[in-house]
Amino acid sequence: MGRVEEHMDKACSLLREGKLRDAIKEYKAALEIDQENAIAHKSLGSIYYRLTMLDESITEFELAVKHHPKYADAYYELGVSLYRRGRLEDSIKAFEKAVEINPNFHIARYWLGLSFYYSGKLLKAIEYFKQVLEKEPHVVISRYHMGVAYARLSKFTEAIQEFEIFLKDVPASAAAYYNLGKAYYNKGDVEKAVNAFAKAVEIDPEDERSKKNLLMLEDLKSRFF
C-alpha cells in the first residue's frame, strides 16, 4: 500500500471515530503527496462543510471537480456549500453539472429547485420539483415547496392541491396548514381558511402567524357572514 492510501485509510478511520480535525490532517498529508487526488479534496470539502467552514469547503470541492471533471458527487456537494453561502447562481451551475453527469441524481434536482426558488425563478423551481416527484415521489418536501411557489405566482388552486397532498403525507406540518389557509383566503374561501389556520394553531400553539390570521378571519365571519 502506498503512502497516499495509508493516509486516506487513516483519515477514513478517524472519520468513523468522529475525529474530524485529525482526519483533515491525514487528507492534507495525502494531498502533499498527490495534489490532484480528487477524492481527498472532496473528502476535505465534506469535513469543512460539517464544521460550517463553507469557504474552505467550496475551495476543496472546486479542486475536486477540477481534477475529476465527471465527479457528480463533488459537484453536488459544491452546490450545497454554495447554496448555504448564498451564492445561488453558482449553486445552480454546480447542481446542473451534477445532473448532467448523472441524470438520476434526483436529490441534486431537488436542490436545483430550491436554488431556483430562492433566486426568484419560480417556474423553473416548479419544473424541477415536478421532476423529482416523478422519479422519487417519497421526497414530499418538493410538493410543499411547489405549493409555496404556486402561491407566490397567485396560482391558488394549484397551491391548495399541492398543500393538501403534502398534508396527507405530513399531517403534523403547521407551516403547510398556514400556507394552505393563506391560499384558501386568497381564493375567497374564508371557511376553509379558518379551518386551516385553526389546524395550524392546534399543531403549534406558538404559531403567531396562524393565530393572528385565525382571529382576523373569525372576527370577519362574525361581522359579515
C-alpha angles and dihedrals in degrees: 000000000000124000092254091056091047091055092044093050092047090050091053091051091050090050091054087053091050093245096139100165092048088050089053089058091053094049090049089050089053090050092052086063098037112021092181096057100130094189091056091048092048092047090050089050091053092052093047089051091053088051089050090243092140100169091052091047091051091051092052095046090049090053090048093056091041090060095035109031093182095054100124095177091054091050089050094051090044088055092051092050091048090048092051089048090055094247095131100164090052092046090054090055092050094048091046089054091050091052092045090055094042114023089188092060093112097165087060088053089053091053089047087057091051092048092050091045095053092043088058097251094127100166091052089048091053090048092057095042088054091051090052093050092048091059102024109028091171090070088087095163085077088065092053091052090047089055092052091047092050090049091052087053089051090244092136098165090057091043092053091050093052095046093048093050090046091051091055087064098034106030094166096062109121090181092058092049089049092052091043089054091051091049092050091047092050089049090053099250101129096171094056090043090055091049092050095049090046090053091050090053091046089055095041115020089187093061097118094179093058093043091053093049092044093054091046094051095043088053089048091051093049092054104037110019 
